[in-house]
Amino acid sequence: MVPASSPASLVSTPAAPGLSAVPAPRPEPSMRWLVGLLLMAALLPRLGVFFINENLYGDAVVRTELAERWWSAPHVITSYKDGTYQFGPLHLYLVGPLLSVFDRDVAGRLVSLVFGVLSVVPLFALTRRLFGWRAGVAAGLAFSAWGMHLQMSTTAGSEAVSLFFMLGVFALLAEGVEENRFQPLFWGAVLLNFACALRYDAWMYIPLLTAALVFSSEDRVASLTRAVGFGLVCLPFPLLWMQGNEMAHGDPFFPLKAVEDFHRQWVVDSGGAGGSVGWRLQQLGFWPAVALFTLTPGVALLGAVGMVKAWKQHPETRWLVAAAVLPALYFTLRAAVLLSFVPLARFTVTQLVLLPVFLAPGFAAVVAGRGVFARRAVVGVSAVLAVVMPVALGIYTFRTEGGLHDSLRPVSPTSTNPVAVMQVARFLKEEVAARGGAAAIDDDPRYMDLQVAFFSNLPEMRMARVRWDTFRQRLQEAKPDVLVRFDQGNLLKDPGVKLEGRTLTLDGVAYVEQDGFSAPLHVYRRQP
């Protein structure tokens, strides 16, 4: 995917004798060497956190559990209710086979690691084509240090995998437009199918990039032809998925509507239903704030300045600027004005990853007319911030709970579950699962019951979970000898439950609380 050099970066060797004193441009270094260097730069920090990170955000544990179910009975997933719910089926296909080789808490994270590291290749290819190899190296190094992506590359969410395909789409689109060839556009559309099979936010890029191709050349016939061709090749997966949901649910857009309904309710639960000024301002500045904090100020600001400069001076890059700005504006409108969407930092990555592409023109604009000291200062400060901020954030949030630690953990390089949660999970793994026992698990409004169940390594048939509608049935079948209760869970609201001191009675069966565990979790053993 590494493209030929940008025409702007090539200068022909002068043939006129009178110009022989003009030095010839330095040849590009070996592209294999550069790509290998960037792959190592991306791999090393991710390996550094891979062995300490835990599945927490990005629905990582749910995705892994769904992949386990699918791998136990492999089939072509055709709809929302066919085993994937609101998630993309391709992620299950990728994680499932690895579950037969690696532990459940490793398989999905390994998929993210591979695709997360490989993402630096299309990013370098895209940037090199537009602004030269030095710009490509700068973008790759900034990406390698991106703290939020370090977490996504080492946990089992789908963001790192989806981002790899989207960067491939952008790189191939740039190649097809510059070289006026349809083959790269064809393969870019194929990759966009894969991205759409991973995450629904990729769907918006079908009309966006198709429209961009309409205006990609002064030859309107050629532009329209390749836009139509690109758009058609983008459609196989979306059409098949819509057909499957039409047949299963009577609505081709059922998954999208389910996600939208969830976000509308989330707005209410998050206190945004009234549309207060504070809420709207928070959503209005969400994308810029995440860019400044996660990419760090130097990279984010130089990239933003570079986008502005490129829009004015490099019209051939406007489609890429639009690919970053328009989705961010769309989601901001829904969050701040329509109050129908709650943004998460993970939702911003497809737009933010394009800021490093524009580092070089941004740097050139900022230091134009300034001396060597100013140039070195801008580079030095930006580089130090790009490294120090993620490292400091990772240390600050590692195995520490409460207050600001919890608020910053979703964008930190390190992802760890609450200590109390993992303590209970280890107890269930060692004292229950290893001995062939069963457990009943309360639900939790913060979804920590999902984490307890996942890391306990208990098979589904040996768990009775309040979150499931099969709770009573599993209680009768599994006869759990251990019960886990959350302070804010719904178990105590059950008419068959009574708590008296340290004894909890469930359907006439008494359980006694065990010492050594911390609130909000309580562990009970069944009385003999």
Secondary structure, 3 states (H helix, E strand, C coil): CCCCCCHHHCCCCCCCHHHCCCCCCCCCCCHHHHHHHHHHHHHHHHHHHHCCCCCCCCCHHHHHHHHHHHHHCCCCCCCHHHHHCCCCHHHHHHHHHHCCCCCHHHHHHHHHHHHHHHCHHHHHHHHHHHHCHHHHHHHHHHHHCCHHHHHHCCCCCCHHHHHHHHHHHHHHHHHHHHHCCHHHHHHHHHHHHHHHCCCHHHHHHHHHHHHHHHCCCCCHHHHHHHHHHHHHHCCHHHHHHHHHHHHHHCCCCHHHHHHHHHHHHHHHHCCCCCCCHHHHHHHHCHHHHHHHHHCCHHHHHHHHHHHHHHHHHCHHHHHHHHHHHHHHHHHHHHHHHHCCCCCCHHHHHHHHCCCHHHHHHHHHHHHCCCCHHHHHHHHHHHHHHHHHHHHHHHHHHCCCCCCHHHHHHHHCCCCCCCHHHHHHHHHHHHHHHHHCCCEEECCCCCCHHHHHHHHHCCCHHHEEECCCCCHHHHHHHHCCCEEEEECCCCHHHCCCEEEECCEEEECCEEEEECCCCCCCEEEEEECC
